[in-house]
Amino acid sequence: MEDECGICDGDGSTCDEFDACDLSLNSIYLVDGDVLYNIDSDIGGFQFNVDGATANSASGGDAEAAGFSVDAAGSTVIGYSLDGFSITAGCGVLTSLDLSGVATSLSEIVFSTPDGEPFNVVYYNDSCSHDEDEFHPGCDLPINTIYLDYPSVIYNIDSSISGFNWVVDGATITDVYCGD
């Protein structure tokens, strides 16, 4: 029988643990209440919503170590420093959340530099495996791009798509059929 790592008669000790540095650059991810991050800018503040659960409190992580105040109420989490402290660019646990319910994602993500300039951070797309032997269309594309791979249009978008429109140069579209 295989263990959870796929090893025959294994004891589960050989699995590579998922680590914040495995995330795509400028993304965050929620794992068992820990908000993991991989950010290439110093962080002066952050805010996000927890989807599907209530955030009762937030503590620990690099936010607390940097002297941030992190408040959690309802679905909203906000981290800031009134003393001008910042979280150094890098990867790790941003903060740990005490949740009621089952969180499905983080959304309405806002991050800013120590100077108050906003920068783009997205929720990590965990459907994009890092296994080089697996093919995941779109996962290797930069966020918010599309690619025509005849006859398919491959995409990697960080928000819901409610419609789309584009022109294909050098070809005539004769039929359209369903995808995702």
Sequence and secondary structure as in RCSB ss.txt:
>XXXX:A:sequence
MEDECGICDGDGSTCDEFDACDLSLNSIYLVDGDVLYNIDSDIGGFQFNVDGATANSASGGDAEAAGFSVDAAGS
TVIGYSLDGFSITAGCGVLTSLDLSGVATSLSEIVFSTPDGEPFNVVYYNDSCSHDEDEFHPGCDLPINTIYLDY
PSVIYNIDSSISGFNWVVDGATITDVYCGD
>XXXX:A:secstr
 B TTS BT  STT     GGGS TTEEEEETTEEEEEESS BSEEEEEEEEEEEEEEE HHHHHTT EEEEETT
EEEEE TT   B SEEEEEEEEEEEEEEEEEEEEEEE TTS EE  EE  TTS   TTS  TTTTS TTEEEEET
TEEEEE SS         TT          
